[in-house]
């Protein structure tokens, strides 16, 4: 048994993807803070285009899952919220706890809405993933059908945040989950509260939505009911 | 009167910032589609780090607005939804129309949630900005206090989308706005519906939240009630 077999993925490729993800997140961060002049920005643009060409040498089609992804265990390396390879993701980290899921995230200035604070829509993006992950951790894979977000106070940037959620209703195909965003140093004082309703699509809908999805080898691989939620750490 | 004076910003710098934003968006896009090996990813990572160093040569503090921003006219070049300089933004474009605001956006695979479709939280992010922009276009600047999102059908990637919203209640400091996300070729069939409540913070709250915000020259520049919504095109 190699490491590869035990993990279910190539650890060297995972390390390289996470390394690039991390560098791209720093690049996004500095790109909104830089005050270098137009000439320097244009030189940087030319360098970015060389980087694009290098990565574009070989690409996957949209309906083929990334090699490192595992749709059954919900390992999604390019998730725009939690993906280690995603330049869009802060990234948020989630782990299973007694009674639900907790997460942690710190948002830089690239996520700004009102000056100095997170964009309201970024809070709703975090909550959607937090609540969906909590539904998955409880054993139900579902798609969001309704999301309600109440904003109590602005969410500060560059401040460690704690995300917490639990299932409040579980009726088979339908789950209701509620959760909060708070400062990590005041986790019980919710800055934002969310409530999400998740429903597992019927089999015929699943086929219609995901019938052409394949894994990296080309084998059909539509998402189905979760058998395992290992994308959520259990530590 | 130079171009600079007429526009209220340096057009050459705007062009350079938008050019880098565009290249970084392509870089984010290709970074989730690439299938090059670990060695190539590590070379790309080293190149990205050189780019970070170039841009980090001179940066602004978090409380200082970017030089190209105008908080009064809501020109926000690094908005994570609509900013021309933001690598996180698709970017969405909004314009004022009779009775409200309409917008257009196309989402690439970096915004994926369920395979082949947009992340549910990305729809809520788009709606928060759409509804907030509609409130601003009606003359009221406010912060989101509640957002409700109903997901009717999954939002396809790589498909032109139409965003539409209108104010449904206007009670001075408080505005209620509703809006939809639909395919551009079927704009009346909502895939996602949203309703947002926006409230203008009281003056003492505004001071507490934004009292230390300055413009690029260091002059205090907290956001106040909108006098103009020129970030929303009127064409």
Interface residues (C-beta under 8 A of the other chain):
Chain A: X10 X12 X13 X15 X16 X17 X19 X20 X21 X23 X24 X26 X27 X28 X30 X31 X32 X33 X34 X35 X36 X37 X38 X39 X40 X41 X42 X43 X44 X45 X47 X48 X49 X50 X51 X52 X54 X55 X56 X57 X58 X59 X60 X62 X63 X65 X66 X67 X71 X78 X79 X80 X81 X85 X86 X87 X88 X109 X110 X111 X112 X113 X114 X115 X116 X117 X119 X120 X121 X122 X124 X125 X126 X127 X128 X129 X132 X143 X144 X145 X146 X147 X148 X149 X150 X151 X154 X157 X158 X209 X210 X212 X213 X216 X222 X223
Chain B: X10 X12 X13 X15 X16 X17 X19 X20 X21 X23 X24 X26 X27 X28 X30 X31 X32 X33 X34 X35 X36 X37 X38 X39 X40 X41 X42 X43 X44 X45 X47 X48 X49 X50 X51 X52 X54 X55 X56 X57 X58 X59 X60 X62 X63 X65 X66 X67 X71 X78 X79 X80 X81 X85 X86 X87 X88 X109 X110 X111 X112 X113 X114 X115 X116 X117 X119 X120 X121 X122 X124 X125 X126 X127 X128 X129 X132 X143 X144 X145 X146 X147 X148 X149 X150 X151 X154 X157 X158 X209 X210 X212 X213 X216 X222 X223
